């Protein structure tokens, strides 16, 4: 492609790039602010017309999940194989 996309906080950024014998990148520019936090990643439509975001609303709080001794289950299942 001709652009690199990345998240900066809740803002989608884009940088125009040129490659060949040398690599050159222009100044990053803001595309849009998002109400979502892209926790699990994102993808760009092939034609660049849309962004698909896997995340959650930034204004929502999520519960804390505590897992104690997560490796205990791994040890027992490893012996079974």
TORPA-4810 file (N, C-alpha, C, O; in nm, 3 decimals):
<nodes>
NODE_1_0.080_-0.119_0.000_0.000_0.000_0.000_0.084_0.125_0.000_0.207_0.122_-0.007_X
NODE_2_0.015_0.232_0.008_0.081_0.363_0.009_0.064_0.435_0.140_0.109_0.548_0.156_X
NODE_3_-0.002_0.368_0.238_-0.023_0.429_0.369_-0.003_0.327_0.479_-0.025_0.207_0.460_X
NODE_4_0.039_0.376_0.594_0.042_0.296_0.715_-0.060_0.356_0.810_-0.061_0.477_0.833_X
NODE_5_-0.147_0.272_0.865_-0.248_0.316_0.960_-0.208_0.268_1.099_-0.153_0.159_1.113_X
NODE_6_-0.237_0.349_1.200_-0.211_0.307_1.338_-0.301_0.387_1.433_-0.349_0.495_1.400_X
NODE_7_-0.320_0.330_1.553_-0.399_0.395_1.657_-0.308_0.474_1.748_-0.200_0.429_1.784_X
NODE_8_-0.352_0.593_1.784_-0.286_0.674_1.887_-0.397_0.710_1.984_-0.480_0.797_1.956_X
NODE_9_-0.398_0.643_2.100_-0.509_0.653_2.195_-0.636_0.609_2.123_-0.645_0.494_2.080_X
NODE_10_-0.735_0.697_2.109_-0.859_0.661_2.039_-0.869_0.734_1.905_-0.979_0.767_1.859_X
NODE_11_-0.756_0.760_1.844_-0.751_0.831_1.717_-0.684_0.743_1.611_-0.576_0.689_1.635_X
NODE_12_-0.748_0.730_1.496_-0.688_0.657_1.384_-0.599_0.756_1.308_-0.643_0.863_1.267_X
NODE_13_-0.473_0.716_1.290_-0.376_0.799_1.222_-0.336_0.732_1.091_-0.351_0.611_1.075_X
NODE_14_-0.285_0.812_0.997_-0.236_0.760_0.870_-0.106_0.830_0.834_-0.088_0.949_0.862_X
NODE_15_-0.017_0.755_0.773_0.110_0.810_0.725_0.128_0.764_0.582_0.128_0.645_0.554_X
NODE_16_0.142_0.859_0.491_0.170_0.825_0.352_0.316_0.781_0.343_0.405_0.844_0.401_X
NODE_17_0.341_0.673_0.269_0.476_0.620_0.256_0.510_0.594_0.109_0.423_0.572_0.026_X
NODE_18_0.639_0.596_0.082_0.691_0.559_-0.049_0.804_0.460_-0.026_0.889_0.480_0.061_X
NODE_19_0.804_0.355_-0.105_0.913_0.258_-0.091_0.974_0.232_-0.228_0.916_0.267_-0.331_X
NODE_20_1.085_0.174_-0.226_1.162_0.145_-0.347_1.304_0.122_-0.304_1.330_0.042_-0.214_X
NODE_21_1.398_0.192_-0.366_1.536_0.182_-0.320_1.552_0.241_-0.181_1.635_0.196_-0.102_X
NODE_22_1.471_0.343_-0.152_1.469_0.403_-0.017_1.326_0.410_0.032_1.231_0.405_-0.047_X
NODE_23_1.310_0.422_0.162_1.178_0.433_0.225_1.162_0.576_0.273_1.253_0.633_0.332_X
NODE_24_1.046_0.635_0.247_1.017_0.770_0.294_0.876_0.773_0.352_0.784_0.713_0.297_X
NODE_25_0.861_0.844_0.463_0.730_0.859_0.527_0.701_1.006_0.548_0.788_1.083_0.590_X
NODE_26_0.578_1.046_0.519_0.537_1.185_0.540_0.495_1.206_0.685_0.501_1.113_0.766_X
NODE_27_0.452_1.323_0.717_0.406_1.355_0.852_0.273_1.284_0.878_0.183_1.289_0.794_X
NODE_28_0.258_1.217_0.993_0.132_1.150_1.025_0.017_1.250_1.030_0.035_1.366_1.068_X
NODE_29_-0.102_1.204_0.990_-0.220_1.290_0.997_-0.335_1.214_1.062_-0.348_1.093_1.048_X
NODE_30_-0.418_1.289_1.131_-0.533_1.232_1.201_-0.644_1.203_1.100_-0.679_1.290_1.020_X
NODE_31_-0.698_1.081_1.103_-0.811_1.047_1.018_-0.943_1.070_1.090_-1.033_1.136_1.038_X
NODE_32_-0.955_1.015_1.211_-1.078_1.033_1.288_-1.056_0.990_1.433_-0.966_0.912_1.463_X
NODE_33_-1.141_1.043_1.520_-1.148_0.997_1.659_-1.253_0.888_1.665_-1.351_0.891_1.591_X
NODE_34_-1.232_0.791_1.753_-1.324_0.679_1.763_-1.376_0.666_1.906_-1.301_0.687_2.002_X
NODE_35_-1.505_0.632_1.921_-1.556_0.604_2.055_-1.509_0.468_2.104_-1.532_0.432_2.220_X
NODE_36_-1.444_0.390_2.017_-1.399_0.256_2.053_-1.250_0.256_2.084_-1.173_0.333_2.027_X
NODE_37_-1.210_0.169_2.176_-1.070_0.142_2.202_-1.038_0.012_2.128_-1.100_-0.091_2.155_X
NODE_38_-0.945_0.016_2.039_-0.913_-0.100_1.954_-0.827_-0.199_2.031_-0.705_-0.199_2.017_X
NODE_39_-0.891_-0.281_2.111_-0.819_-0.375_2.196_-0.771_-0.495_2.117_-0.656_-0.537_2.133_X
NODE_40_-0.855_-0.551_2.034_-0.823_-0.675_1.964_-0.782_-0.651_1.819_-0.773_-0.745_1.742_X
NODE_41_-0.758_-0.527_1.783_-0.710_-0.498_1.649_-0.812_-0.431_1.560_-0.923_-0.398_1.602_X
NODE_42_-0.773_-0.412_1.436_-0.858_-0.348_1.337_-0.817_-0.397_1.200_-0.711_-0.458_1.183_X
NODE_43_-0.901_-0.369_1.104_-0.868_-0.401_0.965_-0.921_-0.290_0.878_-1.013_-0.217_0.916_X
NODE_44_-0.864_-0.277_0.761_-0.903_-0.173_0.666_-0.965_-0.243_0.544_-0.912_-0.342_0.494_X
NODE_45_-1.079_-0.190_0.498_-1.141_-0.246_0.378_-1.042_-0.235_0.262_-0.962_-0.142_0.256_X
NODE_46_-1.049_-0.330_0.172_-0.956_-0.336_0.060_-0.951_-0.205_-0.019_-0.844_-0.162_-0.063_X
NODE_47_-1.068_-0.142_-0.035_-1.071_-0.016_-0.111_-1.047_0.107_-0.022_-1.052_0.220_-0.070_X
NODE_48_-1.020_0.084_0.108_-0.991_0.194_0.199_-1.114_0.272_0.243_-1.100_0.378_0.305_X
NODE_49_-1.233_0.223_0.212_-1.356_0.298_0.242_-1.406_0.280_0.384_-1.492_0.356_0.428_X
NODE_50_-1.354_0.180_0.458_-1.405_0.154_0.593_-1.297_0.092_0.680_-1.203_0.029_0.631_X
NODE_51_-1.312_0.113_0.811_-1.227_0.049_0.910_-1.315_-0.039_0.996_-1.425_0.000_1.034_X
NODE_52_-1.266_-0.158_1.027_-1.338_-0.251_1.113_-1.258_-0.263_1.242_-1.140_-0.297_1.239_X
NODE_53_-1.323_-0.234_1.355_-1.253_-0.227_1.483_-1.308_-0.332_1.578_-1.429_-0.343_1.596_X
NODE_54_-1.219_-0.410_1.637_-1.257_-0.508_1.740_-1.213_-0.451_1.874_-1.094_-0.450_1.906_X
NODE_55_-1.308_-0.404_1.950_-1.274_-0.342_2.077_-1.397_-0.317_2.160_-1.495_-0.391_2.151_X
NODE_56_-1.393_-0.216_2.241_-1.506_-0.180_2.325_-1.515_-0.029_2.336_-1.419_0.043_2.308_X
NODE_57_-1.632_0.019_2.378_-1.652_0.163_2.394_-1.560_0.214_2.503_-1.554_0.157_2.612_X
NODE_58_-1.490_0.320_2.476_-1.394_0.376_2.571_-1.463_0.423_2.699_-1.401_0.421_2.805_X
NODE_59_-1.588_0.463_2.691_-1.657_0.515_2.808_-1.706_0.404_2.901_-1.742_0.431_3.015_X
NODE_60_-1.707_0.279_2.852_-1.752_0.167_2.935_-1.637_0.116_3.020_-1.521_0.116_2.978_X
NODE_61_-1.670_0.074_3.138_-1.570_0.009_3.220_-1.590_-0.141_3.207_-1.704_-0.189_3.197_X
NODE_62_-1.484_-0.213_3.207_-1.496_-0.358_3.195_-1.459_-0.421_3.329_-1.378_-0.366_3.403_X
NODE_63_-1.519_-0.535_3.359_-1.488_-0.600_3.487_-1.346_-0.654_3.487_-1.288_-0.685_3.382_X
NODE_64_-1.291_-0.664_3.604_-1.159_-0.722_3.619_-1.177_-0.872_3.643_-1.257_-0.913_3.726_X
NODE_65_-1.104_-0.952_3.569_-1.110_-1.098_3.584_-0.976_-1.143_3.640_-0.871_-1.117_3.581_X
NODE_66_-0.980_-1.210_3.753_-0.857_-1.260_3.816_-0.852_-1.411_3.798_-0.945_-1.482_3.836_X
NODE_67_-0.743_-1.459_3.740_-0.725_-1.603_3.721_-0.610_-1.647_3.810_-0.498_-1.598_3.796_X
NODE_68_-0.638_-1.740_3.900_-0.536_-1.788_3.992_-0.477_-1.919_3.940_-0.552_-2.011_3.905_X
NODE_69_-0.346_-1.929_3.935_-0.273_-2.049_3.895_-0.321_-2.102_3.760_-0.364_-2.217_3.750_X
NODE_70_-0.313_-2.020_3.660_-0.358_-2.058_3.526_-0.277_-2.175_3.470_-0.326_-2.249_3.385_X
NODE_71_-0.154_-2.192_3.516_-0.071_-2.300_3.463_-0.111_-2.438_3.517_-0.069_-2.539_3.460_X
NODE_72_-0.190_-2.446_3.624_-0.231_-2.575_3.679_-0.305_-2.658_3.575_-0.279_-2.777_3.561_X
NODE_73_-0.395_-2.597_3.503_-0.469_-2.667_3.399_-0.380_-2.708_3.283_-0.404_-2.810_3.219_X
NODE_74_-0.279_-2.630_3.255_-0.188_-2.661_3.146_-0.105_-2.785_3.178_-0.082_-2.869_3.091_X
NODE_75_-0.061_-2.796_3.301_0.021_-2.912_3.341_-0.059_-3.041_3.330_-0.007_-3.141_3.280_X
NODE_76_-0.184_-3.041_3.375_-0.263_-3.165_3.372_-0.299_-3.204_3.230_-0.300_-3.323_3.197_X
NODE_77_-0.329_-3.108_3.144_-0.365_-3.143_3.006_-0.241_-3.184_2.927_-0.253_-3.261_2.832_X
NODE_78_-0.124_-3.134_2.962_-0.001_-3.173_2.893_0.033_-3.319_2.922_0.086_-3.389_2.835_X
NODE_79_0.003_-3.365_3.043_0.030_-3.506_3.078_-0.062_-3.599_3.002_-0.024_-3.712_2.970_X
NODE_80_-0.182_-3.552_2.973_-0.280_-3.637_2.906_-0.243_-3.661_2.760_-0.285_-3.760_2.701_X
NODE_81_-0.164_-3.572_2.702_-0.129_-3.586_2.560_-0.004_-3.661_2.551_0.045_-3.685_2.440_X
</nodes>
